[in-house]
Amino acid sequence: MSDISMTDAQSGERELWPALAKGWRQKCPSCGQGKLLHSYLKVNDTCEACEQELHHHRADDGPAYLTILIVGHIMAPALLIAFKTFRPEPLVLFGIFAVGCTALSLYLLPRLKGAVVGFQWARRMHGFDDLTR
């Protein structure tokens, strides 16, 4: 066996799916205990539980684009099905889908931001490359 092959712990690999799940739950991707976000979308500078630095994330517009993508792919077919099946009045259809799109967007946005930060942590992007954690 060669010296090039290293175990995950030695190479510093981090598990992607657990980090995404912790981020989705808005918890620290490192320990899963501390809160990732404060306010609505602001990422804490450090984890209150494990002191993992979180300030160097670069989520930027990624969570918003993902939210639009998911909401659009859910609500557009639902709109078509509702229109073809029930033929509601246009104002009723608009009201229901406006509220639905807004509610789904508000639900998804912080969770997707947490998942993006978890992804960046797991892949050691943008300053998350500290091998001690």
N, C-alpha and C positions, 0 to 999 in steps of 0.2 A: 504494500500500500504506500502511495507517495505522500510526501509531506504537503503537497498542494491541497489535497482534500482535507477540509476542516469541518468540524461539526457546526451546527447552526449557532451554538453559543459562542464558539471561538470566532466565527466569522462575523458575528454581530447581527445575524439575520433575525428579523422580527416577523412574527406571524401576521399576515395581512388580514384574514377574516376576523380574528378576535379584536384587532385594532379597529376595524370598520364597525363591528358590533358595539364596541365600547363608545366609539364616537357617535354612532346612531343614538345611543342612550344618553348622549351628552355627558359622558364621563371621560376622565383622563385616559388616553389610549395606552399609557404605560401601566398604570395600576388598576384602573377601572373603579376607583373609589372616589376621587375628588371630582368636583364639578368642572366641566370644560368651559362652559359659557356662563357669563353673568349678563344682566340686562336681557336682551333678546338674542342678539347675535354677536356680542363682544366676547372674544376669547380671553380667559384669564391669563395673566402673564406667567404664572406658575401654578402647578397643581398644589392644592392645600394639603393633600395627603402624602404624596411622594416627592414633592418639590421638583418635579419634572418641568423644565422651562418650556413654555408653550408660546411665548411671544413671537417666535420667528416663523410662525406658520404663514403661508401665502395662499389662503383660500380665495381671496379676491372675488371675482365674479363667477367662479365655478359652481358654487351651490345654487346661485340664482339661475344659471343656465340649465343645470340639472333639474331644478324645480319646474321651470317652464317646460322642459322636455317631457317630464313625467306627467305633469298636470295636463298638458296638451294631448298626450297619448291616451290618457284616461277619459278626459272630458269630451274630446271631439267625437269619438265613437258613441259615447253615451248621449251626446246631443243629437246625433243622427238617429240613433235608435229611439230616443224619446220623441223626436219629431215625427218619424215614420209610424210609430206604433200608436201614440196617444193623440197626436195633432192638437196640442194645447195652443192657447192664444199666444202670440209672440211675446207679449209683455210678461206673461206667466213663465214662459220658457226662459226668457232673459233673466228674470228675477231668480229663478231656481238655480240656473247655471252660473250666474254672477256670484251668488252666495257660495255655491259649491266650489267654484274655482278659487275664490278668496280663502275659504276655510281650508281647503286642501293645500294651498300654497303656504298659508301661515303654519300649518302643521309640518309640512315637509322641510321648509327652509332651514330651521335650526338643526334638524336631524341630519340633513345633507351636509351642512357646514361642519358638524361634528365628524361625519364620516370622511369628509375631505381632509380634515386635520388629522384624523386617524390614519388615513392613507399616506399622508405626507410623513407622519411619524414612523409608520411601518417601513416605508421605503427610504428613510433617512434623507428626506429632501429638505432644503431650505434651513439648514442649521440643526436639524434633528439627528445629526450624524455622530453625536457623542456616544462612544462605544461603552461607556460605563453603565448605561441603562439598557 
